[in-house]
């Protein structure tokens, strides 16, 4: 069965410091991995994805994530956090390239960036 | 871009009434749409997969008769919460899969906040 784990409920970081939001996954076959951000009372906004190719994926708003197959991880990173990055972040996995592939979401991690 | 809208953005209803939520893909045709439910500060729980012209596929534990899903066209799926009760209060989010991408990327709507009194 597919699963995604985000071990931290909340991550606190000072503005200007680097941030990491952790995600590990379990899926048979090749995983498709995603990061989404959600602001209060809003839907999900796509940040980045890993399908194949380079393990380091760059996405929107300066975020990037590194796919690590041996550790089954896909941690989200940003070199310098902004207060406006404060939001709820979800990691998601999808099994392969099925046309009806379902996304399985992690529990979510609240990122709090303090000035 | 690919835009998905939901209507209404919020709704308050009395217990026992039915509420319909619409999900539209505005600039692409979506043969598959998904409905999620999200409780405060929790993750998205997939409720059902909606396929145009056929019956929806519900996840385990989701009541089919309570959450009626209709995908009548390639740009519209509706979720009807029948005989709503306070425990149905939640944030409902839909997504639409856009064909033609390498993995049928899903685009999410802005969500609908349902409050049942």
Interface residues (C-beta under 8 A of the other chain):
Chain A: X32 X36 X41 X42 X43 X44 X45 X46 X49 X51 X88 X90 X94 X97 X99 X100 X101 X102 X103 X104 X105 X106 X107 X108 X110
Chain B: X4 X6 X32 X34 X41 X42 X43 X44 X46 X49 X51 X91 X93 X95 X97 X99 X102 X103 X104 X105 X106 X107 X108 X109 X110 X111 X113
